[in-house]
Amino acid sequence: AYMSKYMSKFDEPYERAKELNRAADVSQLAPGAKVALKTHTQTFDDRATRFLEDQWKTSMELLGYSDYDSFVAAVRKRNQKLFG
């Protein structure tokens, strides 16, 4: 709700994107609806799935998270402790 109400806050100025080397495809910087308002199914092919699994193994497993659920559980436990 917040993101859809304030979509303009999620637009990135071209100059800032250029400084951060994110200006290769200028069309992505155009103001517009970048927040999905309806649910949509994401489908990954085998190559994408392997890529994501490899990335998880090289970064998140090293931190002790065997899968996404274990990461979510740790975040929720931390947030419960911090915020009640």
C-alpha positions as CSV (number, residue, x, y, z in Angstrom):
1,A,0.0,0.0,0.0
2,Y,2.7,2.5,1.0
3,M,4.8,1.8,-2.1
4,S,1.9,2.1,-4.5
5,K,0.9,5.4,-2.8
6,Y,4.4,6.9,-3.2
7,M,5.7,5.4,-6.4
8,S,7.6,8.5,-7.3
9,K,9.8,7.9,-4.3
10,F,11.1,4.8,-6.1
11,D,12.2,6.7,-9.2
12,E,16.0,7.1,-9.4
13,P,17.4,10.2,-11.0
14,Y,19.5,9.6,-14.1
15,E,22.6,11.4,-12.7
16,R,22.6,9.3,-9.6
17,A,22.2,6.1,-11.6
18,K,25.1,7.2,-13.8
19,E,27.3,7.8,-10.8
20,L,26.5,4.3,-9.5
21,N,26.9,2.7,-12.9
22,R,23.3,1.8,-13.2
23,A,22.5,3.8,-16.3
24,A,23.2,1.3,-19.0
25,D,19.5,1.0,-19.9
26,V,18.0,4.4,-19.5
27,S,14.5,3.1,-20.2
28,Q,14.5,1.6,-16.7
29,L,15.0,5.0,-15.2
30,A,11.9,6.5,-16.7
31,P,9.3,7.6,-14.2
32,G,6.4,5.2,-14.0
33,A,4.8,2.3,-12.2
34,K,7.5,0.1,-10.9
35,V,5.5,-1.4,-8.1
36,A,3.3,-4.4,-8.8
37,L,-0.2,-3.9,-7.6
38,K,-1.4,-7.4,-8.5
39,T,0.0,-10.8,-7.6
40,H,1.9,-12.4,-10.5
41,T,3.6,-15.8,-10.7
42,Q,7.3,-15.7,-11.2
43,T,8.7,-18.6,-13.2
44,F,12.4,-19.4,-13.4
45,D,14.0,-21.7,-16.0
46,D,16.6,-24.3,-14.9
47,R,19.5,-21.9,-15.6
48,A,18.0,-19.2,-13.4
49,T,17.2,-21.7,-10.6
50,R,20.8,-23.0,-10.7
51,F,22.1,-19.5,-10.6
52,L,20.1,-18.6,-7.6
53,E,21.0,-21.8,-5.8
54,D,24.7,-21.2,-6.5
55,Q,24.5,-17.7,-5.2
56,W,22.8,-18.9,-2.1
57,K,25.5,-21.4,-1.5
58,T,28.3,-19.0,-2.0
59,S,26.9,-16.2,0.2
60,M,24.1,-17.3,2.6
61,E,25.2,-20.8,3.5
62,L,28.5,-19.3,4.6
63,L,26.5,-17.3,7.1
64,G,24.7,-20.4,8.4
65,Y,21.5,-20.3,6.5
66,S,20.8,-23.6,4.7
67,D,17.7,-22.2,2.9
68,Y,15.4,-19.2,2.7
69,D,13.2,-20.5,5.5
70,S,16.1,-20.7,7.9
71,F,17.0,-17.1,7.0
72,V,13.4,-15.9,7.5
73,A,13.3,-17.6,10.9
74,A,16.5,-15.9,12.1
75,V,15.2,-12.5,10.9
76,R,11.9,-13.0,12.7
77,K,13.6,-14.1,15.9
78,R,15.9,-11.1,15.8
79,N,13.0,-8.7,15.1
80,Q,10.9,-10.2,17.9
81,K,13.8,-9.7,20.3
82,L,14.3,-6.1,19.1
83,F,10.8,-4.9,18.6
84,G,8.6,-7.2,20.7
